[in-house]
Amino acid sequence: MKYLQDLVPGCNKIIVKAGMLDGIINYVQSLQRQVEVNK
């Protein structure tokens, strides 16, 4: 990981944003499952 960070300047921000997006997607999917259960 450190090698990648040295290789690509600013990749830390990209990785953090990707992680945040992943969390948001998981949250939305869990909400969808809850809605389907409550139908």
C-alpha positions as CSV (number, residue, x, y, z in Angstrom):
1,M,0.0,0.0,0.0
2,K,2.8,2.4,0.9
3,Y,4.4,1.7,-2.5
4,L,1.1,2.7,-4.3
5,Q,0.9,5.9,-2.2
6,D,4.4,6.9,-3.2
7,L,3.7,6.0,-6.8
8,V,0.4,7.9,-7.2
9,P,0.3,11.3,-5.5
10,G,-3.2,11.9,-4.0
11,C,-4.2,8.3,-4.1
12,N,-4.9,8.4,-0.4
13,K,-7.9,10.7,-1.1
14,I,-9.1,8.4,-3.8
15,I,-8.9,5.3,-1.5
16,V,-10.7,7.2,1.3
17,K,-13.5,8.2,-1.0
18,A,-13.8,4.7,-2.4
19,G,-14.1,3.4,1.2
20,M,-16.8,5.9,2.0
21,L,-18.7,5.0,-1.2
22,D,-18.4,1.3,-0.3
23,G,-19.9,2.1,3.1
24,I,-22.7,4.1,1.6
25,I,-23.6,1.4,-0.9
26,N,-23.7,-1.2,1.9
27,Y,-25.9,1.0,4.0
28,V,-28.4,1.6,1.1
29,Q,-28.4,-2.2,0.4
30,S,-29.2,-2.9,4.0
31,L,-32.1,-0.3,3.9
32,Q,-33.5,-2.0,0.8
33,R,-33.4,-5.4,2.5
34,Q,-35.3,-3.9,5.5
35,V,-37.9,-2.4,3.2
36,E,-38.4,-5.7,1.4
37,V,-38.8,-7.5,4.8
38,N,-41.5,-5.0,5.9
39,K,-43.6,-5.3,2.8
